[in-house]
Amino acid sequence: MVIRRQVPQQEPKNYVPPVSVDQTVAKMTPEQYEEFAALAEQKREERKKQVLTLRVSPSTMNKAKALGKGYTGILSRLLELALEDPEMVRRCL
């Protein structure tokens, strides 16, 4: 004989309730969609990062990779901080 217990379903911690349609909100016009699309494209261009190729020594590359996943983002932030520091720039010239 098998006895089964019903376990109450709990919502996960990161549960987001489904979006409900609000009938009181007016629909966007085609002009508003175009304006929204243009604004979204502008914001995308502002956030877009440039690709940079550098030559570094093997020891520098090993140190960078030792930082783990996301090391290229860390290197990007390091470079930004170094370029904002006039003393650091002066020392590297």
QUIQUI-V810274 format. One line per field, one symbol per residue. ss: DSSP state (H for helix, E for strand, C for the rest). phi: phi as a letter, one per 30 degrees, with the letter a starting at -180 (. if undefined). A space follows every 50 residues. Layout:
BEGIN
ss = ???
phi = ???
END
This chain:
BEGIN
ss = CCCCCCCCCCCCCCCCCCCCCCCCCCCCCHHHHHHHHHHHHHHHHHHCCC CCCCCCCHHHHHHHHCCCCCHHHHHHHHHHHHHHCHHHHHHHC
phi = .ccccdcddcddecdcdddcdcdddddddeddddddddddddddddddcd dbcbcbdedddddddddjeiddddddddddddddcedddddcd
END
